[in-house]
């Protein structure tokens, strides 16, 4: 009887070295601030072609995303708009920063991504920003591609 047959017969697992190379770093963020008692959730988002996504909003804690399919039009306050394609990552620090865009950058295909968000206790994961505040903070937004 071979060692493999013996291991299967006794229910033992065979050892593998695959774990040493199976993981690939996609995103590393530092420094990171998380409120004491924070909760976390991971959501799956699917936008139809051309969908502009969530209106301007903020998160009370950091959020980390990975684009599974398509392309996300992503814009945070103070940063230029960018398009993140499938296989790309994004993050936002949360707190006061406004997240202007997270919609589908494609007009002919769906976009799908996952986001893990950490949330301060007692706060909603997504807080929409009122038009008055957007106007007051307009000077903090990076120039638009069409500006």
Backbone as CSV, one residue per row, in Angstrom:
resi,resn,N_x,N_y,N_z,CA_x,CA_y,CA_z,C_x,C_y,C_z
1,UNK,0.848,-1.171,0.000,0.000,0.000,0.000,0.897,1.240,0.000
2,UNK,0.572,2.211,-0.864,1.382,3.428,-0.947,1.044,4.357,0.217
3,UNK,1.927,5.374,0.429,1.666,6.377,1.473,0.364,7.115,1.207
4,UNK,0.073,7.393,-0.083,-1.152,8.106,-0.458,-2.376,7.270,-0.087
5,UNK,-2.340,5.973,-0.424,-3.454,5.094,-0.085,-3.622,5.008,1.421
6,UNK,-2.528,4.938,2.140,-2.566,4.860,3.599,-3.166,6.135,4.190
7,UNK,-2.791,7.297,3.642,-3.322,8.574,4.136,-4.818,8.666,3.879
8,UNK,-5.269,8.212,2.709,-6.701,8.257,2.393,-7.475,7.307,3.300
9,UNK,-6.908,6.149,3.589,-7.562,5.151,4.427,-7.731,5.659,5.854
10,UNK,-6.761,6.401,6.365,-6.833,6.890,7.741,-7.484,8.262,7.838
11,UNK,-7.820,8.878,6.708,-8.448,10.203,6.727,-7.447,11.340,6.861
12,UNK,-6.187,11.069,6.837,-5.167,12.105,6.972,-5.052,12.889,5.672
13,UNK,-4.694,14.148,5.778,-4.477,14.990,4.596,-3.036,14.894,4.171
14,UNK,-2.837,14.918,2.869,-1.470,14.982,2.387,-1.036,16.441,2.434
15,UNK,0.211,16.668,2.674,0.749,18.026,2.759,0.952,18.607,1.367
16,UNK,0.758,19.920,1.263,0.954,20.631,0.001,1.772,21.878,0.267
17,UNK,2.559,22.246,-0.681,3.323,23.490,-0.600,2.600,24.625,-1.315
18,UNK,1.432,24.320,-1.923,0.691,25.297,-2.700,0.296,26.540,-1.937
19,UNK,0.098,26.430,-0.627,-0.309,27.582,0.180,0.725,28.702,0.149
20,UNK,1.970,28.351,-0.123,3.040,29.352,-0.125,2.937,30.306,-1.311
21,UNK,2.294,29.870,-2.395,2.199,30.711,-3.593,0.755,30.947,-4.043
22,UNK,-0.224,30.451,-3.305,-1.624,30.541,-3.719,-2.196,31.948,-3.589
23,UNK,-1.699,32.736,-2.668,-2.250,34.071,-2.431,-1.422,35.134,-3.153
24,UNK,-2.128,36.124,-3.697,-1.491,37.261,-4.356,-1.982,38.538,-3.689
25,UNK,-1.089,39.415,-3.296,-1.473,40.689,-2.688,-2.153,41.553,-3.746
26,UNK,-3.378,41.953,-3.494,-4.113,42.815,-4.411,-4.096,44.265,-3.957
27,UNK,-4.045,44.474,-2.653,-4.160,45.826,-2.124,-3.574,45.842,-0.724
28,UNK,-2.812,46.868,-0.418,-2.230,47.021,0.908,-2.384,48.484,1.286
29,UNK,-3.045,48.756,2.390,-3.372,50.121,2.766,-2.796,50.447,4.129
30,UNK,-2.153,51.595,4.211,-1.535,52.006,5.472,-1.419,53.519,5.475
31,UNK,-1.741,54.241,6.493,-2.329,53.779,7.748,-3.834,53.588,7.598
32,UNK,-4.401,52.860,8.515,-5.814,52.541,8.483,-6.417,52.853,9.845
33,UNK,-7.506,53.593,9.854,-8.180,53.934,11.109,-9.524,53.224,11.137
34,UNK,-9.741,52.466,12.196,-10.995,51.744,12.379,-11.521,52.082,13.764
35,UNK,-12.788,52.484,13.821,-13.392,52.845,15.098,-13.497,51.626,16.012
36,UNK,-13.316,51.850,17.316,-13.491,50.772,18.282,-14.932,50.264,18.186
37,UNK,-15.095,48.977,18.188,-16.420,48.389,18.109,-17.002,48.370,16.704
38,UNK,-16.174,48.640,15.704,-16.651,48.684,14.321,-17.217,47.338,13.890
39,UNK,-18.134,47.403,12.955,-18.661,46.186,12.341,-18.217,46.182,10.887
40,UNK,-18.348,45.064,10.241,-17.945,44.975,8.845,-18.968,44.209,8.034
41,UNK,-19.000,44.505,6.753,-19.850,43.746,5.839,-19.202,43.747,4.476
42,UNK,-19.462,42.691,3.732,-19.022,42.603,2.344,-20.271,42.541,1.489
43,UNK,-20.321,43.411,0.473,-21.484,43.450,-0.412,-21.056,43.179,-1.848
44,UNK,-21.991,42.689,-2.626,-21.813,42.457,-4.054,-22.646,43.513,-4.768
45,UNK,-22.034,44.247,-5.699,-22.728,45.304,-6.434,-22.727,44.938,-7.915
46,UNK,-23.877,45.104,-8.550,-23.995,44.831,-9.973,-24.722,46.008,-10.616
47,UNK,-24.019,46.738,-11.498,-24.602,47.872,-12.216,-24.884,47.467,-13.654
48,UNK,-26.055,47.843,-14.131,-26.400,47.633,-15.536,-25.559,48.579,-16.401
49,UNK,-25.489,48.337,-17.714,-24.698,49.213,-18.590,-25.053,50.686,-18.403
50,UNK,-24.026,51.515,-18.216,-24.192,52.954,-18.107,-24.772,53.463,-16.807
51,UNK,-25.097,52.597,-15.859,-25.693,53.054,-14.594,-24.696,53.951,-13.864
52,UNK,-25.116,55.146,-13.434,-24.185,56.065,-12.770,-23.818,55.645,-11.353
53,UNK,-24.512,54.689,-10.781,-24.164,54.209,-9.449,-24.807,55.001,-8.338
54,UNK,-24.245,54.881,-7.156,-24.765,55.533,-5.961,-24.546,57.040,-6.063
55,UNK,-25.536,57.851,-5.670,-25.314,59.303,-5.643,-24.150,59.636,-4.695
56,UNK,-23.627,60.861,-4.758,-22.518,61.224,-3.858,-22.842,60.833,-2.414
57,UNK,-21.850,60.208,-1.780,-22.070,59.659,-0.443,-20.745,59.567,0.306
58,UNK,-20.823,59.120,1.526,-19.620,58.822,2.315,-19.897,57.586,3.156
59,UNK,-18.802,57.016,3.615,-18.874,55.861,4.514,-18.210,56.262,5.829
60,UNK,-18.724,55.794,6.965,-18.130,56.180,8.244,-16.805,55.488,8.539
61,UNK,-16.464,54.485,7.755,-15.196,53.776,7.936,-14.628,53.397,6.586
62,UNK,-13.465,52.772,6.571,-12.823,52.420,5.304,-13.607,51.378,4.518
63,UNK,-13.434,51.435,3.208,-14.073,50.483,2.299,-13.026,50.010,1.297
64,UNK,-13.068,48.718,0.987,-12.101,48.087,0.094,-12.852,47.323,-0.979
65,UNK,-12.535,47.562,-2.251,-13.276,46.927,-3.318,-12.398,46.208,-4.320
66,UNK,-13.033,45.270,-5.026,-12.389,44.486,-6.071,-13.376,44.354,-7.223
67,UNK,-12.959,44.739,-8.419,-13.825,44.681,-9.593,-13.736,43.279,-10.200
68,UNK,-14.873,42.605,-10.245,-14.945,41.245,-10.770,-15.109,41.221,-12.284
69,UNK,-15.919,42.170,-12.792,-16.266,42.175,-14.207,-16.625,43.599,-14.607
70,UNK,-16.248,44.005,-15.804,-16.595,45.335,-16.290,-15.593,46.384,-15.857
71,UNK,-16.110,47.598,-15.576,-15.243,48.718,-15.208,-16.040,49.711,-14.358
72,UNK,-15.453,50.138,-13.252,-16.086,51.077,-12.329,-15.505,52.473,-12.555
73,UNK,-16.389,53.461,-12.692,-15.970,54.869,-12.720,-15.921,55.302,-11.261
74,UNK,-14.720,55.612,-10.780,-14.486,55.830,-9.345,-13.950,57.238,-9.118
75,UNK,-14.536,57.934,-8.162,-14.052,59.282,-7.841,-14.270,59.587,-6.364
76,UNK,-13.180,59.919,-5.696,-13.203,60.386,-4.314,-12.865,61.863,-4.279
77,UNK,-13.368,62.533,-3.294,-13.094,63.960,-3.114,-11.585,64.215,-3.107
78,UNK,-11.160,65.187,-3.926,-9.752,65.559,-3.993,-8.919,64.721,-4.937
79,UNK,-9.496,63.666,-5.509,-8.769,62.800,-6.433,-9.431,62.845,-7.802
80,UNK,-8.654,62.745,-8.866,-9.270,62.727,-10.196,-10.083,61.455,-10.413
81,UNK,-11.106,61.587,-11.219,-11.910,60.434,-11.612,-11.008,59.428,-12.312
82,UNK,-11.258,58.155,-12.083,-10.501,57.115,-12.777,-11.412,55.926,-13.044
83,UNK,-11.005,55.093,-13.971,-11.762,53.890,-14.304,-10.949,52.698,-13.830
84,UNK,-11.605,51.838,-13.059,-10.953,50.640,-12.526,-11.569,49.433,-13.226
85,UNK,-10.751,48.716,-13.966,-11.233,47.586,-14.760,-11.195,46.287,-13.958
86,UNK,-11.831,45.254,-14.502,-11.878,43.942,-13.858,-10.481,43.515,-13.413
87,UNK,-10.392,43.038,-12.195,-9.114,42.637,-11.615,-8.459,43.748,-10.827
88,UNK,-9.003,44.975,-10.915,-8.447,46.112,-10.190,-9.092,46.285,-8.821
89,UNK,-8.401,47.003,-7.963,-8.894,47.253,-6.609,-9.060,48.747,-6.368
90,UNK,-9.832,49.070,-5.353,-9.970,50.452,-4.904,-10.207,50.446,-3.404
91,UNK,-9.966,51.598,-2.811,-10.269,51.739,-1.391,-10.555,53.198,-1.116
92,UNK,-11.249,53.433,-0.052,-11.471,54.794,0.415,-11.364,54.795,1.933
93,UNK,-10.867,55.889,2.496,-10.610,55.908,3.926,-11.865,56.012,4.786
94,UNK,-12.965,56.461,4.199,-14.170,56.685,4.998,-14.071,58.003,5.746
95,UNK,-15.004,58.233,6.617,-15.019,59.483,7.370,-15.641,60.602,6.564
96,UNK,-14.973,61.741,6.503,-15.533,62.957,5.910,-15.469,62.999,4.382
97,UNK,-14.579,62.248,3.775,-14.380,62.311,2.320,-15.642,61.892,1.565
98,UNK,-15.972,62.657,0.536,-17.134,62.345,-0.294,-16.716,61.405,-1.423
99,UNK,-17.513,60.374,-1.609,-17.318,59.433,-2.709,-18.325,59.852,-3.786
100,UNK,-17.830,60.482,-4.852,-18.703,61.045,-5.885,-19.245,60.016,-6.863
101,UNK,-18.413,59.042,-7.244,-18.837,58.105,-8.286,-18.391,56.690,-7.974
102,UNK,-19.279,55.748,-8.323,-18.948,54.324,-8.259,-19.732,53.554,-9.314
103,UNK,-20.103,54.221,-10.400,-20.983,53.637,-11.410,-20.259,52.821,-12.468
104,UNK,-21.065,52.309,-13.389,-20.556,51.491,-14.484,-19.976,52.405,-15.564
105,UNK,-18.718,52.225,-15.872,-18.056,53.019,-16.909,-18.344,52.491,-18.315
106,UNK,-19.031,51.373,-18.404,-19.314,50.755,-19.699,-20.766,51.002,-20.106
107,UNK,-20.976,51.310,-21.370,-22.337,51.532,-21.870,-22.941,50.271,-22.484
108,UNK,-22.139,49.212,-22.618,-22.624,48.017,-23.308,-22.479,46.720,-22.515
109,UNK,-22.124,46.805,-21.248,-21.961,45.589,-20.443,-22.166,45.908,-18.965
110,UNK,-22.549,44.905,-18.206,-22.693,45.056,-16.756,-21.327,45.188,-16.103
111,UNK,-21.344,45.766,-14.922,-20.147,45.814,-14.088,-20.511,45.210,-12.740
112,UNK,-19.616,44.363,-12.236,-19.835,43.704,-10.951,-18.585,43.877,-10.093
113,UNK,-18.811,44.212,-8.815,-17.691,44.322,-7.891,-18.136,43.976,-6.482
114,UNK,-17.162,43.677,-5.635,-17.429,43.430,-4.219,-16.728,44.505,-3.408
115,UNK,-17.353,44.864,-2.294,-16.792,45.873,-1.396,-16.925,45.372,0.033
116,UNK,-15.840,45.463,0.793,-15.880,45.203,2.227,-15.765,46.556,2.918
117,UNK,-16.756,46.841,3.776,-16.813,48.129,4.472,-16.759,47.891,5.973
118,UNK,-16.023,48.748,6.652,-15.980,48.742,8.116,-16.746,49.968,8.592
119,UNK,-17.578,49.785,9.588,-18.501,50.842,9.978,-18.395,51.158,11.456
120,UNK,-18.362,52.457,11.760,-18.382,52.903,13.150,-19.718,52.509,13.774
121,UNK,-19.718,52.157,15.048,-20.957,51.728,15.713,-22.057,52.789,15.615
122,UNK,-23.269,52.319,15.344,-24.422,53.212,15.329,-24.566,54.079,14.101
123,UNK,-23.713,53.897,13.085,-23.781,54.710,11.867,-24.166,53.831,10.692
124,UNK,-24.922,54.387,9.734,-25.238,53.601,8.537,-23.984,53.437,7.672
125,UNK,-23.922,52.360,6.916,-22.764,52.106,6.052,-22.635,53.132,4.934
126,UNK,-23.747,53.662,4.460,-23.737,54.646,3.381,-24.569,55.850,3.815
127,UNK,-23.962,57.035,3.685,-24.667,58.280,4.019,-24.650,59.173,2.782
128,UNK,-25.827,59.412,2.195,-25.898,60.293,1.027,-25.582,61.727,1.438
129,UNK,-24.953,62.473,0.531,-24.554,63.861,0.797,-25.576,64.787,0.134
130,UNK,-26.070,65.757,0.891,-27.069,66.713,0.394,-26.447,67.670,-0.620
131,UNK,-27.284,68.193,-1.530,-26.818,69.111,-2.573,-26.168,70.360,-1.988
132,UNK,-26.677,70.851,-0.873,-26.107,72.051,-0.245,-24.655,71.806,0.176
133,UNK,-24.403,70.644,0.768,-23.033,70.335,1.191,-22.128,70.143,-0.021
134,UNK,-22.637,69.512,-1.083,-21.844,69.355,-2.306,-21.425,70.713,-2.841
135,UNK,-22.342,71.681,-2.819,-22.030,73.029,-3.303,-20.975,73.689,-2.416
136,UNK,-21.082,73.529,-1.108,-20.123,74.132,-0.177,-18.727,73.540,-0.326
137,UNK,-18.650,72.292,-0.740,-17.356,71.605,-0.837,-16.872,71.454,-2.275
138,UNK,-17.514,72.116,-3.203,-17.161,71.978,-4.628,-15.680,72.264,-4.877
139,UNK,-15.093,73.178,-4.117,-13.674,73.534,-4.299,-12.730,72.378,-3.942
140,UNK,-13.235,71.366,-3.241,-12.404,70.219,-2.850,-12.409,69.106,-3.901
141,UNK,-13.302,69.223,-4.877,-13.405,68.193,-5.908,-12.353,68.437,-6.983
142,UNK,-11.717,67.362,-7.414,-10.703,67.458,-8.474,-11.378,67.935,-9.757
143,UNK,-10.632,68.603,-10.645,-11.214,69.023,-11.933,-11.810,67.836,-12.682
144,UNK,-12.932,68.040,-13.272,-13.636,66.998,-14.021,-13.007,66.844,-15.406
145,UNK,-13.054,65.646,-15.992,-12.481,65.438,-17.322,-13.096,66.368,-18.371
146,UNK,-14.339,66.775,-18.172,-15.010,67.650,-19.149,-14.867,69.123,-18.794
147,UNK,-14.215,69.431,-17.646,-14.026,70.834,-17.209,-13.039,71.557,-18.115
